[in-house]
């Protein structure tokens, strides 16, 4: 199951990745993507092992960013692949058919490519500028999401491959973003700065998703 609220870890002056994983799980997050940068594979592996223990304790999905080998080593639920990483099919041959494999997209062709490769979900962004990621792709804004979603509907069923908005998302952005047709949102700094808002975020997303489903059925 692809969660509508996805949390991506980051390291701050006061919080380690493990601190973030623990706090997110305690707060009620059900999907954690461990995104470790500027560390050796050995350090990444040790962090991932500990993150897996915590996520298992709270029955939380753990996705490893970029590193398929580590995802396999710790038996994570899946992996998130960047645009320069291996093909979905290659990752699936390593991790198995049951693995959750998502990919990063910035333009329509990226999304179409990932759908054709049978990604389980697509992280589409960035919505706005964010300092949590270097080498940022062009910002999409609401108009960018609306155009990509509308263009996709011509040839694809977007319900089959959930699209997750990502990049600089704030609380007040959630309703308009979900209005564009995206399945859910991924956040990092928003929760890292205050994990106590998790319950409110989940309620906002659930309420908005319910309203959209009712409108669609009508």
Rosetta blueprint (number, residue, H / E / L):
1 X L
2 X L
3 X L
4 X L
5 X E
6 X E
7 X E
8 X E
9 X L
10 X L
11 X L
12 X L
13 X L
14 X L
15 X L
16 X L
17 X H
18 X H
19 X H
20 X H
21 X H
22 X H
23 X H
24 X H
25 X H
26 X H
27 X H
28 X L
29 X L
30 X L
31 X E
32 X E
33 X E
34 X E
35 X L
36 X L
37 X L
38 X L
39 X L
40 X L
41 X H
42 X H
43 X H
44 X H
45 X H
46 X H
47 X H
48 X H
49 X H
50 X H
51 X H
52 X H
53 X H
54 X H
55 X H
56 X H
57 X H
58 X L
59 X L
60 X L
61 X E
62 X E
63 X E
64 X E
65 X E
66 X L
67 X L
68 X H
69 X H
70 X H
71 X H
72 X H
73 X H
74 X H
75 X L
76 X L
77 X L
78 X E
79 X E
80 X E
81 X E
82 X L
83 X L
84 X L
85 X L
86 X L
87 X L
88 X H
89 X H
90 X H
91 X H
92 X H
93 X H
94 X H
95 X H
96 X L
97 X L
98 X L
99 X L
100 X E
101 X E
102 X E
103 X E
104 X E
105 X E
106 X L
107 X L
108 X H
109 X H
110 X H
111 X H
112 X H
113 X H
114 X H
115 X H
116 X H
117 X L
118 X L
119 X L
120 X L
121 X E
122 X E
123 X E
124 X E
125 X E
126 X L
127 X L
128 X L
129 X L
130 X L
131 X L
132 X L
133 X L
134 X L
135 X L
136 X L
137 X L
138 X L
139 X L
140 X L
141 X H
142 X H
143 X H
144 X H
145 X H
146 X H
147 X H
148 X H
149 X H
150 X H
151 X H
152 X H
153 X L
154 X L
155 X L
156 X L
157 X L
158 X L
159 X L
160 X L
161 X L
162 X E
163 X E
164 X E
165 X E
166 X E
167 X L
168 X L
169 X L
170 X L
171 X H
172 X H
173 X H
174 X H
175 X H
176 X H
177 X H
178 X H
179 X H
180 X L
181 X L
182 X L
183 X L
184 X E
185 X E
186 X E
187 X E
188 X L
189 X H
190 X H
191 X H
192 X H
193 X L
194 X L
195 X H
196 X H
197 X H
198 X H
199 X H
200 X H
201 X H
202 X H
203 X H
204 X H
205 X H
206 X H
207 X H
208 X H
209 X H
210 X H
211 X H
212 X H
213 X H
214 X H
215 X H
216 X H
217 X H
218 X L
